[in-house]
Amino acid sequence: MSGDDILVLGGNGFIGSALVRRLQTEGRHVHVISPHSSPVLSSGVTFHRGSMGDDKILKAILPGCRTIVHAASGTNPGSSARCASQESRLNISPSLSFVEALDRQEEFHLIFVSSGGTVYGNPETLPASEEDALHPLSYYAAGKIALEAFFRVVAKPPMKTLSIVRPSNVYGPGQMFRPDFGVIRTMLEYLHRGHVMEIWGDGETIRDYLYIDDMVEAILRIVGQPTDNETYNVGSGVGLSLNQIVRIIERVCGTRLNVRYRAQRRSDVSGIVLDSSLLSRRTGWRSTVPFEEGIAKTWRWLLDQENRT
């Protein structure tokens, strides 16, 4: 194991698994730590079953992994909405054990996947930049902000650097269906099944949606800058309401989606679009997949998955 290996925390998740596949194609050796069962892995990936705070595993692999991508999360804004202790138990506590392991390392470049869609709350102006104040409306967002702060403490440049990535709502092929998480995936699932899609509020909530390949490319650009020590928004820069998304999905898929509106939740952000110009200036990155194209690709993937079962 050389120092050129990459450790991906959350490598079984949506973003993490897509990143691992891309790293494999580029010939990088990847280590994945996850408490869940091992995915189907090809050569170039070593899977370690356990917690990100497992000291035995970390002592064995961290010295050979100068690059670390933390894309692990055990919650979402809805799942921990009424349970702050769940955010602590599933996200903050395991990550703090990992911080203690990092503190013993002489050198690393940590890329932490935070949440651009939640940490700014409802900004006064859009699009939101990295300089805007942080106003969490959910325990999930508060947890992300807390971890950003803890990782900043342990990252001491120039040998220990931290890149914080704040993505918008990421969607695309490979995203598993989980109720109340991932509105694009949920809408397509309910459309396919003929189920009723419940929308919180009047459907005019604005979000920034980013295709998974664009998200992975953004992380790879930052991986290529080992001395980077910056915070980046990663989004399409285009705001779409839930009602607009329903119409686009119906047009692309050629089927009507049954929708039922429910009362707005206090923890939901009413509008967020991200300014990703800093990342573009530093790395040349930009989003390349238009929303309708991304929906079409995701819909075809979903139908293909159905045909294989």
SULRALIN-V741568 format. One line per field, one symbol per residue. ss: DSSP state (h for helix, s for strand, l for the rest). phi: phi as a letter, one per 40 degrees, with the letter a starting at -180 (. if undefined). Layout:
BEGIN
ss: ???
phi: ???
END
This chain:
BEGIN
ss: lllslssssllllhhhhhhhhhhhhllllsssssllllllllllssssslllllhhhhhhhhhhslsssslllllllllllllhhhhhhhhhhhhhhhhhhhhllllssssssllllllllllllllsllllllllllhhhhhhhhhhhhhhhhlllllsssssssslsssllllllsllslhhhhhhhhhhhlllsssslllllsssssshhhhhhhhhhhhlllllllssssllllssshhhhhhhhhhhhlllllssssllllllllsllsllhhhhhhhlllllllhhhhhhhhhhhhhhhhhhl
phi: .bcccbcbcgcccccccccdcccdccgccbbbbaccccccbccgbbcbciccccccccccbcdcbcbbbcbcacbadccbdbacccccccbcccccccdcccccccaabcbbccaccbccgbccbbccbcccccbcbbcdcccccccdcccccccbdccbbbbcbbccccaidgcccbdgagccccdccccccgccccbcgcgcdbbbbbcdccccccccccdcbcccabbbcbacgbcbcccccdcccccccgbcbcbbcbccccccccaabbcbccccccbgcacbbcdcccccccccccccccccc
END
